[in-house]
Amino acid sequence: MKVGDLVRNKNSERGELGIFMGIRVYKNRTSFLERNEYYECAEVYWPEREKVGTIQANLIEVICATS
Protein backbone atom coordinates (compact mmCIF):
# COMPACT_ATOMS: atom_id res chain seq x y z
CA MET A 1 0.00 0.00 0.00
CA LYS A 2 1.15 3.51 -0.85
CA VAL A 3 0.00 6.90 0.39
CA GLY A 4 -2.93 8.04 -1.74
CA ASP A 5 -4.22 4.55 -2.63
CA LEU A 6 -7.98 4.14 -2.66
CA VAL A 7 -8.84 1.41 -0.13
CA ARG A 8 -11.96 -0.49 0.94
CA ASN A 9 -12.84 -1.42 4.51
CA LYS A 10 -13.37 -5.21 4.44
CA ASN A 11 -15.49 -5.02 7.62
CA SER A 12 -17.94 -2.54 6.14
CA GLU A 13 -21.20 -4.00 4.83
CA ARG A 14 -21.50 -1.01 2.47
CA GLY A 15 -17.90 -1.35 1.25
CA GLU A 16 -16.76 1.94 2.77
CA LEU A 17 -13.97 3.57 0.75
CA GLY A 18 -11.10 5.70 1.99
CA ILE A 19 -7.70 7.10 1.11
CA PHE A 20 -4.64 5.44 2.65
CA MET A 21 -2.57 8.03 4.54
CA GLY A 22 0.24 5.84 5.92
CA ILE A 23 1.19 3.50 8.77
CA ARG A 24 1.16 4.57 12.41
CA VAL A 25 3.24 2.72 15.04
CA TYR A 26 2.03 2.40 18.64
CA LYS A 27 3.73 1.04 21.74
CA ASN A 28 1.82 -1.89 23.22
CA ARG A 29 0.75 -0.81 26.71
CA THR A 30 -1.11 -4.01 27.55
CA SER A 31 1.97 -6.23 27.54
CA PHE A 32 2.32 -8.26 30.74
CA LEU A 33 6.07 -8.51 30.25
CA GLU A 34 8.47 -5.59 30.30
CA ARG A 35 9.28 -5.83 26.59
CA ASN A 36 9.23 -3.04 24.07
CA GLU A 37 6.46 -4.33 21.84
CA TYR A 38 4.91 -2.27 19.08
CA TYR A 39 2.03 -2.67 16.67
CA GLU A 40 1.11 -0.93 13.46
CA CYS A 41 -2.19 0.41 12.15
CA ALA A 42 -3.09 1.93 8.82
CA GLU A 43 -4.26 5.55 8.87
CA VAL A 44 -7.10 6.16 6.44
CA TYR A 45 -9.12 9.25 5.55
CA TRP A 46 -12.78 8.21 5.45
CA PRO A 47 -14.72 10.77 3.34
CA GLU A 48 -18.13 9.57 4.56
CA ARG A 49 -17.06 10.15 8.16
CA GLU A 50 -15.08 13.30 7.24
CA LYS A 51 -12.14 12.23 9.41
CA VAL A 52 -8.92 10.24 9.57
CA GLY A 53 -9.01 7.01 11.55
CA THR A 54 -6.84 3.99 12.23
CA ILE A 55 -7.64 0.43 11.21
CA GLN A 56 -5.76 -2.85 11.15
CA ALA A 57 -3.96 -3.03 7.80
CA ASN A 58 -5.30 -6.53 7.15
CA LEU A 59 -8.86 -5.15 7.27
CA ILE A 60 -8.42 -2.93 4.21
CA GLU A 61 -7.69 -3.73 0.58
CA VAL A 62 -6.41 -1.56 -2.25
CA ILE A 63 -9.08 -0.77 -4.84
CA CYS A 64 -7.05 1.66 -6.97
CA ALA A 65 -3.30 2.08 -6.53
CA THR A 66 -1.50 5.36 -7.13
CA SER A 67 1.39 5.46 -9.59
PyMOL commands that set and color helices and strands:
alter all, ss='L'
color gray80, all
select helices_A, chain A and resi 57-59
alter helices_A, ss='H'
color red, helices_A
select strands_A, chain A and resi 6-9+17-27+38-46+51-55+60-64
alter strands_A, ss='S'
color yellow, strands_A
deselect
rebuild
show_as cartoon
